[in-house]
Amino acid sequence: MTAALDLVAEYPVLFWAALGVLLLVAEVLLAPGFFLSFATAAFLVALATALGLLPVDFLWKALIFAVIGVATIPLFRSLLRRYFDRTPDINQY
């Protein structure tokens, strides 16, 4: 367990990018629209970590990840609803 925590502490960008990939895989396999916002949040945290914009502490990064993930759920839901609601109206000719 400590080896995994040491690996996360040593390579935080790799951790957040891998988490984003895992969440994208979960998005494809499971519920459409839910994991997409959290995958995007993980990629944004990985990018900000790589650029040195975020504090070093893991808890701050996890908090920022959670806030971005929850805040973007309505955005992605509205985009996906607009994309997938293309059923034709039977009352239109």
DSSP file (Angstrom, degrees, kcal/mol; ACC not computed):
  #  RESIDUE AA STRUCTURE BP1 BP2  ACC     N-H-->O    O-->H-N    N-H-->O    O-->H-N    TCO  KAPPA ALPHA  PHI   PSI    X-CA   Y-CA   Z-CA
    1    1 A M     >        0   0    0      0, 0.0     4,-1.9     0, 0.0     5,-0.2   0.000 360.0 360.0 360.0 -40.6    0.0    0.0    0.0
    2    2 A T  H  >  +     0   0    0      1,-0.2     4,-2.4     2,-0.2     5,-0.2   0.817 360.0  58.6 -70.3 -28.1    2.8    2.4    0.8
    3    3 A A  H  > S+     0   0    0      2,-0.2     4,-2.0     1,-0.2    -1,-0.2   0.898 106.4  48.3 -66.3 -38.7    4.5    1.7   -2.5
    4    4 A A  H  > S+     0   0    0      2,-0.2     4,-2.2     1,-0.2    -2,-0.2   0.905 112.2  48.5 -67.3 -40.8    1.4    2.8   -4.3
    5    5 A L  H  X S+     0   0    0     -4,-1.9     4,-2.3     2,-0.2    -2,-0.2   0.876 110.8  51.0 -66.9 -36.6    1.1    6.0   -2.3
    6    6 A D  H  X S+     0   0    0     -4,-2.4     4,-2.0     2,-0.2    -1,-0.2   0.884 109.4  51.2 -66.2 -37.6    4.8    6.7   -2.9
    7    7 A L  H  X S+     0   0    0     -4,-2.0     4,-2.3     2,-0.2    -2,-0.2   0.901 110.8  47.8 -65.5 -41.1    4.3    6.2   -6.6
    8    8 A V  H  < S+     0   0    0     -4,-2.2    -2,-0.2     1,-0.2     7,-0.2   0.899 113.1  48.7 -65.3 -40.6    1.3    8.6   -6.6
    9    9 A A  H  < S+     0   0    0     -4,-2.3    -2,-0.2     1,-0.2    -1,-0.2   0.844 114.9  44.7 -68.7 -32.4    3.4   11.2   -4.6
   10   10 A E  H  < S+     0   0    0     -4,-2.0    -2,-0.2     1,-0.2    -1,-0.2   0.853 126.3  27.6 -81.3 -34.6    6.3   10.8   -7.0
   11   11 A Y     X  +     0   0    0     -4,-2.3     4,-1.8    -5,-0.2    -1,-0.2  -0.610  65.9 157.5-126.5  71.0    4.4   10.9  -10.3
   12   12 A P  H  > S+     0   0    0      0, 0.0     4,-2.4     0, 0.0     5,-0.2   0.849  75.0  55.3 -67.9 -32.2    1.2   12.9   -9.7
   13   13 A V  H  > S+     0   0    0      1,-0.2     4,-2.3     2,-0.2     5,-0.2   0.921 108.2  48.9 -65.7 -42.1    0.7   13.8  -13.4
   14   14 A L  H  > S+     0   0    0      2,-0.2     4,-2.4     1,-0.2    -1,-0.2   0.889 110.2  52.2 -63.6 -39.6    0.8   10.2  -14.3
   15   15 A F  H  X S+     0   0    0     -4,-1.8     4,-2.4    -7,-0.2    -2,-0.2   0.945 112.0  43.8 -61.8 -48.7   -1.7    9.4  -11.6
   16   16 A W  H  X S+     0   0    0     -4,-2.4     4,-2.0     1,-0.2    -2,-0.2   0.866 114.7  49.4 -69.2 -34.9   -4.3   12.0  -12.7
   17   17 A A  H  X S+     0   0    0     -4,-2.3     4,-2.1    -5,-0.2    -1,-0.2   0.904 112.1  48.4 -68.1 -40.7   -3.9   11.1  -16.4
   18   18 A A  H  X S+     0   0    0     -4,-2.4     4,-2.6     2,-0.2    -2,-0.2   0.886 110.1  52.2 -66.2 -38.2   -4.3    7.4  -15.6
   19   19 A L  H  X S+     0   0    0     -4,-2.4     4,-2.3     2,-0.2    -1,-0.2   0.901 108.4  51.5 -63.1 -40.2   -7.4    8.2  -13.5
   20   20 A G  H  X S+     0   0    0     -4,-2.0     4,-1.9     2,-0.2    -2,-0.2   0.899 110.3  48.3 -62.8 -40.6   -8.8   10.2  -16.5
   21   21 A V  H  X S+     0   0    0     -4,-2.1     4,-2.2     2,-0.2    -2,-0.2   0.923 111.3  50.2 -66.2 -43.3   -8.2    7.3  -18.8
   22   22 A L  H  X S+     0   0    0     -4,-2.6     4,-2.2     1,-0.2    -2,-0.2   0.886 110.6  49.8 -61.9 -38.5   -9.9    4.9  -16.4
   23   23 A L  H  X S+     0   0    0     -4,-2.3     4,-1.9     2,-0.2    -1,-0.2   0.846 108.7  52.5 -70.1 -32.7  -12.9    7.2  -16.1
   24   24 A L  H  X S+     0   0    0     -4,-1.9     4,-2.0     2,-0.2    -2,-0.2   0.891 109.2  49.6 -67.3 -38.1  -13.1    7.4  -19.9
   25   25 A V  H  X S+     0   0    0     -4,-2.2     4,-2.3     2,-0.2    -2,-0.2   0.914 110.7  50.0 -64.4 -42.2  -13.2    3.6  -20.1
   26   26 A A  H  X S+     0   0    0     -4,-2.2     4,-2.6     1,-0.2    -2,-0.2   0.865 107.9  55.0 -63.0 -35.3  -15.9    3.5  -17.4
   27   27 A E  H  < S+     0   0    0     -4,-1.9    -2,-0.2     1,-0.2    -1,-0.2   0.908 110.5  44.8 -63.0 -42.7  -17.8    6.1  -19.4
   28   28 A V  H  < S+     0   0    0     -4,-2.0    -2,-0.2     1,-0.2    -1,-0.2   0.893 121.5  37.9 -69.2 -39.5  -17.7    3.9  -22.5
   29   29 A L  H  < S+     0   0    0     -4,-2.3    -2,-0.2    -5,-0.1    -1,-0.2   0.789 125.5  18.9 -85.1 -28.4  -18.6    0.7  -20.6
   30   30 A L  S  < S+     0   0    0     -4,-2.6    -3,-0.1     1,-0.3    -4,-0.0   0.370 111.6   3.2-115.3-120.8  -21.2    2.0  -18.1
   31   31 A A    >>  -     0   0    0     -5,-0.1     3,-0.8     1,-0.1     4,-0.7  -0.578  65.9-129.4 -81.2 123.4  -23.4    5.1  -17.7
   32   32 A P  T 34 S+     0   0    0      0, 0.0    -4,-0.1     0, 0.0    -1,-0.1  -0.575  87.3  10.4 -73.2 126.2  -23.3    7.6  -20.6
   33   33 A G  T 34 S+     0   0    0     -2,-0.4     4,-0.4    -6,-0.1    47,-0.1   0.178 107.1  82.2 100.7 -17.2  -22.7   11.1  -19.4
   34   34 A F  T <> S+     0   0    0     -3,-0.8     4,-0.6     2,-0.1     3,-0.5   0.932  94.3  38.0 -88.2 -47.7  -21.8   10.6  -15.8
   35   35 A F  H  X S+     0   0    0     -4,-0.7     4,-2.4     1,-0.2     5,-0.2   0.624  99.6  79.0 -79.9 -12.4  -18.1    9.7  -15.8
   36   36 A L  H  > S+     0   0    0      1,-0.2     4,-2.2     2,-0.2    -1,-0.2   0.891  92.4  49.1 -64.4 -40.1  -17.3   12.1  -18.7
   37   37 A S  H  > S+     0   0    0     -3,-0.5     4,-2.0    -4,-0.4    -1,-0.2   0.885 113.2  46.6 -68.4 -36.8  -17.2   15.2  -16.4
   38   38 A F  H  X S+     0   0    0     -4,-0.6     4,-2.3     2,-0.2    -2,-0.2   0.845 110.4  52.7 -75.0 -32.4  -14.9   13.5  -13.9
   39   39 A A  H  X S+     0   0    0     -4,-2.4     4,-2.2     2,-0.2    -2,-0.2   0.919 110.5  48.4 -65.0 -42.2  -12.6   12.2  -16.6
   40   40 A T  H  X S+     0   0    0     -4,-2.2     4,-2.3     1,-0.2    -2,-0.2   0.906 110.6  51.5 -62.4 -41.6  -12.3   15.8  -17.9
   41   41 A A  H  X S+     0   0    0     -4,-2.0     4,-2.4     2,-0.2    -2,-0.2   0.895 108.8  50.8 -63.0 -40.0  -11.6   17.0  -14.4
   42   42 A A  H  X S+     0   0    0     -4,-2.3     4,-2.3     1,-0.2    -1,-0.2   0.908 111.1  48.1 -65.1 -41.2   -8.9   14.4  -14.0
   43   43 A F  H  X S+     0   0    0     -4,-2.2     4,-2.4     2,-0.2    -2,-0.2   0.879 111.4  50.6 -66.8 -36.5   -7.3   15.5  -17.2
   44   44 A L  H  X S+     0   0    0     -4,-2.3     4,-2.7     2,-0.2    -2,-0.2   0.902 110.9  48.2 -67.2 -40.0   -7.5   19.2  -16.2
   45   45 A V  H  X S+     0   0    0     -4,-2.4     4,-2.3     2,-0.2    -2,-0.2   0.898 111.5  50.8 -66.2 -39.2   -5.9   18.5  -12.9
   46   46 A A  H  X S+     0   0    0     -4,-2.3     4,-2.3     2,-0.2    -2,-0.2   0.918 112.3  46.7 -63.1 -42.6   -3.1   16.5  -14.6
   47   47 A L  H  X S+     0   0    0     -4,-2.4     4,-2.0     2,-0.2    -2,-0.2   0.927 113.4  47.5 -65.0 -45.3   -2.5   19.4  -17.0
   48   48 A A  H  <>S+     0   0    0     -4,-2.7     5,-2.9     1,-0.2     6,-0.8   0.860 112.7  50.3 -66.1 -33.9   -2.5   22.0  -14.2
   49   49 A T  H ><5S+     0   0    0     -4,-2.3     3,-0.8     3,-0.2    -1,-0.2   0.905 109.3  50.7 -68.6 -41.0   -0.1   19.8  -12.2
   50   50 A A  H 3<5S+     0   0    0     -4,-2.3    -2,-0.2     1,-0.2    -1,-0.2   0.862 112.1  47.4 -64.4 -34.8    2.2   19.4  -15.2
   51   51 A L  T 3<5S-     0   0    0     -4,-2.0    -1,-0.2    -5,-0.2    -2,-0.2   0.538 114.3-118.6 -83.3  -6.3    2.3   23.1  -15.7
   52   52 A G  T < 5S+     0   0    0     -3,-0.8    -3,-0.2    -4,-0.5    -2,-0.1   0.763  76.0 126.8  77.6  25.7    2.9   23.7  -12.0
   53   53 A L      < +     0   0    0     -5,-2.9    -4,-0.2    -6,-0.2    -5,-0.1   0.664  56.1  68.6 -89.1 -17.2   -0.3   25.7  -11.4
   54   54 A L  S    S-     0   0    0     -6,-0.8     7,-0.0    -9,-0.1     6,-0.0  -0.704  90.3 -99.7-103.9 154.1   -1.6   23.6   -8.5
   55   55 A P        -     0   0    0      0, 0.0    -1,-0.1     0, 0.0     6,-0.1  -0.229  33.4-115.9 -64.2 162.8   -0.3   23.3   -5.0
   56   56 A V  S    S+     0   0    0     -4,-0.1     2,-0.1     4,-0.1    -2,-0.0   0.777  82.9 103.4 -73.8 -28.0    1.8   20.2   -4.2
   57   57 A D     >  -     0   0    0      1,-0.1     4,-1.4     2,-0.0     3,-0.2  -0.329  65.6-144.5 -66.0 133.8   -0.6   18.7   -1.6
   58   58 A F  H  > S+     0   0    0      1,-0.2     4,-2.6     2,-0.2     5,-0.2   0.844  97.1  59.9 -66.5 -35.2   -2.6   15.8   -2.9
   59   59 A L  H  > S+     0   0    0      1,-0.2     4,-2.1     2,-0.2    -1,-0.2   0.871 103.6  50.7 -65.1 -35.8   -5.7   16.8   -0.9
   60   60 A W  H  > S+     0   0    0     -3,-0.2     4,-2.5     2,-0.2    -1,-0.2   0.910 111.2  48.7 -65.7 -41.3   -5.9   20.1   -2.7
   61   61 A K  H  X S+     0   0    0     -4,-1.4     4,-2.4     2,-0.2    -2,-0.2   0.899 111.2  50.0 -65.0 -40.0   -5.7   18.4   -6.0
   62   62 A A  H  X S+     0   0    0     -4,-2.6     4,-2.3     2,-0.2    -1,-0.2   0.882 111.3  49.3 -65.7 -37.9   -8.4   15.9   -5.0
   63   63 A L  H  X S+     0   0    0     -4,-2.1     4,-2.4     2,-0.2    -2,-0.2   0.916 111.8  47.5 -66.8 -42.9  -10.6   18.8   -3.9
   64   64 A I  H  X S+     0   0    0     -4,-2.5     4,-2.5     2,-0.2     5,-0.2   0.892 111.3  52.4 -64.6 -39.5  -10.1   20.7   -7.1
   65   65 A F  H  X S+     0   0    0     -4,-2.4     4,-2.5     2,-0.2    -2,-0.2   0.925 111.2  46.7 -59.3 -46.4  -10.9   17.5   -9.0
   66   66 A A  H  X S+     0   0    0     -4,-2.3     4,-2.5     2,-0.2     5,-0.3   0.902 112.7  48.9 -65.7 -41.3  -14.1   17.0   -7.1
   67   67 A V  H  X S+     0   0    0     -4,-2.4     4,-2.4     2,-0.2    -2,-0.2   0.931 114.5  44.5 -65.9 -45.4  -15.2   20.6   -7.6
   68   68 A I  H  X S+     0   0    0     -4,-2.5     4,-1.8     2,-0.2    -2,-0.2   0.911 114.0  51.4 -64.6 -41.5  -14.5   20.6  -11.3
   69   69 A G  H  < S+     0   0    0     -4,-2.5     4,-0.4    -5,-0.2    -2,-0.2   0.923 114.9  40.4 -62.6 -45.8  -16.2   17.2  -11.7
   70   70 A V  H >< S+     0   0    0     -4,-2.5     3,-0.8     1,-0.2    -1,-0.2   0.879 114.1  53.8 -71.4 -37.4  -19.4   18.1   -9.9
   71   71 A A  H 3< S+     0   0    0     -4,-2.4     4,-0.4    -5,-0.3    -1,-0.2   0.803 108.7  48.8 -69.1 -28.1  -19.5   21.6  -11.5
   72   72 A T  T 3X S+     0   0    0     -4,-1.8     4,-2.5     1,-0.2     5,-0.3   0.497  85.1  89.6 -92.8  -2.0  -19.3   20.2  -15.1
   73   73 A I  H <> S+     0   0    0     -3,-0.8     4,-2.5    -4,-0.4     5,-0.2   0.947  89.6  46.5 -58.9 -49.4  -22.0   17.6  -14.7
   74   74 A P  H  > S+     0   0    0      0, 0.0     4,-2.2     0, 0.0    -1,-0.2   0.878 111.8  53.0 -62.5 -34.0  -24.8   19.9  -15.8
   75   75 A L  H  > S+     0   0    0     -4,-0.4     4,-2.1     2,-0.2    -2,-0.2   0.956 113.6  40.7 -63.3 -50.3  -22.7   21.1  -18.7
   76   76 A F  H  X S+     0   0    0     -4,-2.5     4,-2.7     1,-0.2     5,-0.2   0.854 112.9  55.4 -70.0 -33.3  -22.0   17.6  -20.1
   77   77 A R  H  X S+     0   0    0     -4,-2.5     4,-2.5    -5,-0.3    -1,-0.2   0.929 109.8  45.8 -63.2 -44.0  -25.6   16.5  -19.3
   78   78 A S  H  X S+     0   0    0     -4,-2.2     4,-2.1    -5,-0.2    -2,-0.2   0.898 114.5  48.3 -67.4 -38.2  -27.0   19.3  -21.4
   79   79 A L  H  X S+     0   0    0     -4,-2.1     4,-1.8     2,-0.2    -2,-0.2   0.921 115.1  44.2 -66.4 -43.1  -24.6   18.7  -24.2
   80   80 A L  H  X S+     0   0    0     -4,-2.7     4,-2.9     2,-0.2     5,-0.2   0.868 112.2  52.4 -70.5 -35.4  -25.2   14.9  -24.3
   81   81 A R  H  X S+     0   0    0     -4,-2.5     4,-1.9    -5,-0.2    -1,-0.2   0.906 110.5  48.4 -65.1 -40.5  -29.0   15.4  -24.0
   82   82 A R  H  < S+     0   0    0     -4,-2.1    -2,-0.2    -5,-0.2    -1,-0.2   0.867 115.7  44.7 -66.0 -36.0  -28.9   17.8  -27.0
   83   83 A Y  H  < S+     0   0    0     -4,-1.8    -2,-0.2     1,-0.2    -1,-0.2   0.906 119.7  38.2 -75.1 -42.3  -26.8   15.3  -29.0
   84   84 A F  H  < S+     0   0    0     -4,-2.9     2,-1.6     1,-0.2    -2,-0.2   0.661  97.0  80.0 -88.3 -16.0  -28.7   12.1  -28.1
   85   85 A D     <  +     0   0    0     -4,-1.9    -1,-0.2    -5,-0.2    -4,-0.1  -0.439  52.6 124.6 -87.4  63.6  -32.3   13.6  -28.2
   86   86 A R        +     0   0    0     -2,-1.6    -1,-0.2    -3,-0.1    -4,-0.1  -0.078  27.9 140.0-110.9  32.1  -32.5   13.5  -32.0
   87   87 A T        -     0   0    0      1,-0.1     2,-0.1    -3,-0.1    -2,-0.0  -0.598  57.3-113.3 -75.5 134.9  -35.7   11.5  -32.1
   88   88 A P        -     0   0    0      0, 0.0     2,-0.5     0, 0.0    -1,-0.1  -0.390  23.5-119.3 -70.6 145.6  -38.0   12.8  -34.8
   89   89 A D    >   -     0   0    0      1,-0.1     3,-1.2    -2,-0.1    -3,-0.0  -0.731  14.4-151.3 -83.6 125.7  -41.2   14.4  -33.8
   90   90 A I  T 3  S+     0   0    0     -2,-0.5    -1,-0.1     1,-0.2     0, 0.0   0.637  92.2  63.0 -74.7 -11.8  -44.1   12.4  -35.3
   91   91 A N  T 3  S+     0   0    0      2,-0.0     2,-0.3    -3,-0.0    -1,-0.2   0.548  89.3  81.4 -89.7  -6.3  -46.3   15.5  -35.4
   92   92 A Q    <         0   0    0     -3,-1.2     0, 0.0     1,-0.1     0, 0.0  -0.764 360.0 360.0 -98.9 145.3  -44.0   17.3  -37.9
   93   93 A Y              0   0    0     -2,-0.3    -1,-0.1     0, 0.0    -3,-0.0   0.404 360.0 360.0-102.5 360.0  -44.2   16.6  -41.6
